[in-house]
Amino acid sequence: MDIGNRLKQIRIHKGLSGEALELLSGVSQSTISRIELNKTSPSIATLEQLCNALEINIRDLLDDEELSPEIIKLISISKKLNKKDLIRFNELINKFNEFIEQLNSWR
């Protein structure tokens, strides 16, 4: 199951509307909706906000996906970054995702 579907499943299971999750997390309802519909990939910072509001761990959100030790290490490192470095880290991940999407579109 992908992140968007898992987020929606957990939100509904906890009895929260998109609006309620917005109030608890500080993430806009439109962003939550786009994530749940898999129209955007959330940054690590956004995932942390959502997970904190849902009182879950990021791994709970990625429950059905196998996380390599390298990914777990990256998540752990990202939690220790200051805001400026976290923004740079997220930008790097977003650029990498764009690159992968571009490669996939050529296939």
N, C-alpha and C positions, 0 to 999 in steps of 0.2 A: 504494500500500500504506500502511496506517495505521501509526502509531507502535508499537502493541502487536504487530502481526504482524512488523514489521521488527525489533523488539527480540528477539522469540522466534527469528526467523530467524538473527540475528547470534549470539545466545547459543548456539544449537544448532551453528551453523557453527564456533564457537570451542570446541565440545566441553564446554560448561559446563552443569551442572544448575542449577535454580533455587536450590538450597541453596548451590552453589558461588558463584553470582553474589551471593547474600546475603552470604556471608563476605567476598568481595572488595569489595563496594560499600557495605556497611552498610545497605542497603535490605532490609527484611524480605521473606522469600520470599512471604508472602501479598500484599504490595504489588506485587511483581514479577508474580505471577500475575494480579492484578486489572488491571495495566497491559497484560499480554500478551493478556488476554481482552477488552480495551477496555471494562472496567467502571469505570475511573477514568482521569482525565487526570493525568499526572505533573507536578509542579511543575518549574520550571527547575532548582532545586537537586537534586531527585531525578534528573532527566535527566543532570545533570553527574556525579553519583555513579555512575550506571550506565555512562555513557560512559567515565569514567575507569577503571572496573573492566574494561570491555571493550576498553580502549585504542583508542577511536574518538572522533571528533569528533561533536558534536551534529548537524552537517550530514550525517554518515554515517547517522545514525539517521533523518533526514528525507529521505534520498536521493531517494525517488520524488516528493517534493512540491516544488513550486516555491516558493522562499522569496523574498518581496519584499525589496527593499533595506531597507524599514522594519523587517521582522521580524529581519533580520540585524543591524541597528543595535540593536534592543531586546535581542537575545541578547548582543551585545558590551557594551552598557551594563550589563546585569544581572551580568556577570562582575566588574564593578568595584565593585558595591555592597557595603557592609558587611552583616553578618549581619542586623541589625535592619531595614535598608532592603530587603534581599532578601526577608525574610519579608513585609513590607508589599507589595512588588511581586508576590509570589506570591499573596497574599490578593486583590489587585486583579484579577489574571488569573483566579483562581478565581471571583470574583464576576461577572466579565465572562462566563466560560463558563456559569455558572448562568443569567445573563440570556439568553444566546443559546439555551440549551436550553429555557428557558421560552417564548421567542418561537417556537421550532420546534414546541413542543407545542401551540401555539394554531393552527397551520396545518392 
